[in-house]
């Protein structure tokens, strides 16, 4: 596979701070392009991995940044709150350009089209969906960024190609060189508040997606929450020649007048001034629930902005395979569905899964995030019983007390077994054992992916009659 050529950086002196997947990829690409690279990570394991890959490792804080042309900053490194990393402070004091790997891609592939996707929840599904739809329609496309594939590991596409980039708020703090032809904001809800001084700062980071759009660009904005609706209003007030398309899956379709909505599960396009039904999303098993209907509406709006016809988009939606760890059906055992939604690391994300099923045996808990659990309340009548794990056990127990029956299970293995036995005893139709933790995974697992993989392994090890269901495949 052809690789991104950073030859324009030949002879430049570049510091790289943070040597996770994106940072290490950036350092390697810069070295291949002829740049003089000095890299650092505060973690010893990351430094050792970089050294083994041939990346020069230098303690940047001690050495200082004198003579450097640029600092490439990984998204996990704070620029301001709760305190800037010392190397970031040095770069800002010296007036050194701070960029990231997405910036570098934008610099070297400026002729390609760029679609940026952000939001508190649904980013990965929507990014993967847009990439799938473009490819299904015969366009050259590559998806990555926060989704998992670093920007500089994507192939060169050039003119007529489309990069589909998932952007976290952390990444958007730094990105300035990419001109987003299509910017997609799905939603905003409290998250990462340990990284931001307040909710307004978090919202501002998300809104930066729209600061670097070229003339004639399109802004696609989910309007199903207050924060996003205010961003929509601000962009409308700002005027200009940018096209602004509201999208919604709320029961009140009037929220997205003139845009794209799926109020009753049917995707409707009103951008031409009349309502045109595109496809019934309720017939697509890999896009269950209102949150996924909004994801589909946003993807549809982005594809229309990229020039893809409605019929082509509809065909692509029907063939979307889904993503692991996002309401992924692991197996159906004795008529009970086991759904892996490990990616739901906050209450808002978990509420979306709870709203997608009617008879739920809910596995929740893990490392709690800041913020409450109130978003879950409207869906608790769907929960038969909750099975609590990890550090968040007592927080969830206090919240559920008097509302939903629950038991403290401690770890995931105990919770899977207890949930399965309870669902078998109850014998209720459409029972779903749902792992949707509403917590981070780092108390007991390496990542949400690891948590989801362990869940799947535990489910597949259960002694059950599998003849009346199917194992594997997305929900």
Phi, psi and omega in degrees: 000134175298149181243157176298128182261116178258036181300338178293348178265006180306129179083351179282148179259115189235131172263139177239121181247118184101117186239041168286201185301311184289320181294317180293321177297318179296316180299317180294319179294321178294317177299316179296331179276000177094009178282156174266110190251135168233124188236153180210148171217142181289346179265131183296321182298319179294322178295318180296319179297319180294317179300319179296333179272003177087015179270126178295125181255124183224136176288096187293325181296320180282321183288324186087167186251018179301128177090353180280146178268334187201149170244121173267120188249126176285151187296336181285353182267119183291138175270333183219297187255141001285343173197142179293145174298142182307324180291323176297316179300318178298316181297316181293320179295327182270356180072025180280137178299129175252123182222180174223184186294329178293320175303313182299320177297316179298325180293318189268343180239043186295338181281343180282164173274146181234127174243120179252136182236128174221177184145161178290318182227152176090359184299312186293316178300314183292321177298311179297321181295315179297317177300317178298315182295319178297314180295318179297332179272006175086012178270150173281123185211153175216133182246140179185214186088226180297343179299330179149320178271117181302150184304319184277001172264356177282156181282156173291133183247326179067196182302141180076357174269160182232125170265130180246108192242117171283128183240120171282165176299325179299315180294321182292340176301332188250325186301127176218347185267350180268131175257104187285113176294325175227124174248131183239118172249117185276311187189165174220129173214162184303128179193156177055033184285356170282344182261344184237147182296327181197178182296325180298323179293320178296315179299318180299323178296318178297319185292342180299342177305327186266000184283339187236050178259139179284170177302137179082006180288169181241134173250118178256122188229122171291133186242028182267004175223158186297318183297315181290323178299323179292321175298317177302315179295319180297318179294322177297317180294328182292336178070211183090183184263013175288140177269130183243121185240111175282144176229150185203152169235012180294153178303332178272096184294345182292344178299330185244038177302131181081005181238223181231132181217165179217055187302322182247018181092354177259125181286123184237130179254117178248013187291340179271359182100352175226154183278122179237118178285129186257309183195149175273106183290342180294344179267006181251103187294339181274001178230062183279144171089161183298324181298322178286332174295322176292320176303316180294321178297318179294317178297318178301313180299321179295318180293322177297321177296332179274002175090016180269137184288150180305318182296322178294320179295316181300318179297319180293322178301319183293337183256010181293125184278349182086176181237147176293151175072009176235091184048049180270123177285114182276315181193162170240115185239124181053036179081001181259126177274138176246117187243126180264107176239045185298337180293344180285086185262006175218170186295322181297316179297317180294325179298327180292322177289316179301327180284357185261351184225158186256334185229095194245132168253102198261123173261118186224157177118175186143214178273112186294147172260165176296153180105166184267191182242014188299333180298340182279338190304316182297347186248004185292338179291349177272347185268119177284316181200147179249148182234112194260140183225159167072194184297335182278004186305309186288327176298316179289322179299317179295322180290320185276343185304124180084356180247314184219139174295141182211164172218147179275118184253340178085293183232173187292323180299315178295321182293318179298314179297316182293318180295318180296313180297319180294317179296323176297314181298318183289325178061031183278143180293145176064028180294139179229123169271112190245116168272102177219083202289336185059024181212158170291168189257354198285000174284328184230353186222163179286331186192171176294330178296315179300317179300315180295322179294319178296317177303312181299318179297318180295319180296316183292342179271355182292141176281104185213161174277107184267004186286340182260015178210191178229145177260140177085174179090152182281151177282000000 
